[in-house]
Amino acid sequence: MPSSDWRAPAAYGHAHSIPAAGFAWEYLRRDDEYRRDFHRLKQKPRHDTHAQTAFTNRWGLRFRGGPGPARRSRISLLDACASA
């Protein structure tokens, strides 16, 4: 969950300089349904392509290398879906 007050304009000072993927992450990380879906996907085996495809179709994104443990940059986890 975000540690700052999402209603405070100061919390978004960086929004003017982030790329589209960064802006999408700022939006998605606050979406309860996305967070639930992501948590469920993390519980699935990496080879469960059906679950990965369903996630991709619903959210229009996919993870490079699977939805494994958090990496240094969450933005780098997101890849635009080729069919989007």
C-alpha positions as CSV (number, residue, x, y, z in Angstrom):
1,M,0.0,0.0,0.0
2,P,1.3,3.5,-0.7
3,S,2.9,5.0,2.4
4,S,1.9,8.6,1.5
5,D,-1.5,10.3,1.4
6,W,-2.7,9.7,-2.1
7,R,-4.9,12.8,-1.9
8,A,-2.0,15.1,-1.3
9,P,-0.8,16.9,-4.4
10,A,2.8,16.8,-3.1
11,A,2.7,13.0,-3.3
12,Y,2.5,13.3,-7.1
13,G,5.2,15.8,-7.8
14,H,7.1,13.1,-9.7
15,A,4.2,12.3,-11.9
16,H,5.2,15.0,-14.5
17,S,8.4,13.1,-15.3
18,I,7.5,9.4,-15.2
19,P,6.9,7.4,-18.3
20,A,3.5,5.9,-19.2
21,A,4.5,2.5,-17.6
22,G,5.3,4.4,-14.3
23,F,2.0,6.2,-14.4
24,A,0.2,2.9,-15.0
25,W,1.9,1.4,-12.0
26,E,0.9,4.3,-9.8
27,Y,-2.7,3.6,-10.8
28,L,-2.6,-0.2,-10.7
29,R,-0.9,-0.5,-7.3
30,R,-4.0,1.2,-5.7
31,D,-6.6,-1.0,-7.4
32,D,-7.9,-3.6,-4.9
33,E,-9.0,-6.0,-7.7
34,Y,-5.6,-5.9,-9.4
35,R,-3.8,-6.5,-6.0
36,R,-6.0,-9.5,-5.4
37,D,-5.5,-10.9,-8.9
38,F,-1.7,-10.4,-8.6
39,H,-1.6,-12.1,-5.2
40,R,-3.6,-15.1,-6.6
41,L,-1.3,-15.2,-9.6
42,K,1.8,-15.3,-7.4
43,Q,0.4,-18.3,-5.6
44,K,0.2,-20.3,-8.9
45,P,3.0,-22.3,-10.3
46,R,5.2,-20.4,-12.8
47,H,4.2,-22.9,-15.6
48,D,0.5,-22.2,-15.1
49,T,0.1,-20.5,-18.5
50,H,-3.7,-20.5,-18.2
51,A,-3.5,-18.3,-15.1
52,Q,-0.9,-16.0,-16.7
53,T,-2.9,-15.6,-19.9
54,A,-6.1,-14.8,-17.9
55,F,-4.2,-12.2,-16.0
56,T,-2.7,-10.7,-19.2
57,N,-6.1,-10.6,-20.8
58,R,-7.8,-8.9,-17.9
59,W,-5.1,-6.3,-17.1
60,G,-3.5,-5.8,-20.5
61,L,0.0,-6.5,-19.2
62,R,2.4,-9.3,-18.5
63,F,5.5,-9.9,-16.4
64,R,8.9,-10.5,-17.8
65,G,10.1,-13.7,-16.2
66,G,6.9,-14.3,-14.3
67,P,5.4,-12.6,-11.3
68,G,8.1,-13.7,-8.9
69,P,9.5,-11.8,-5.9
70,A,9.7,-8.0,-6.2
71,R,12.6,-6.7,-8.2
72,R,14.5,-3.4,-7.7
73,S,12.0,-1.5,-9.9
74,R,8.4,-2.4,-10.0
75,I,8.0,-0.5,-13.2
76,S,10.5,-2.8,-15.0
77,L,8.2,-5.7,-14.1
78,L,5.5,-4.4,-16.4
79,D,5.5,-5.0,-20.1
80,A,2.9,-3.7,-22.4
81,C,0.7,-6.5,-23.8
82,A,1.4,-6.9,-27.4
83,S,-2.3,-7.2,-28.2
84,A,-3.2,-4.0,-26.3
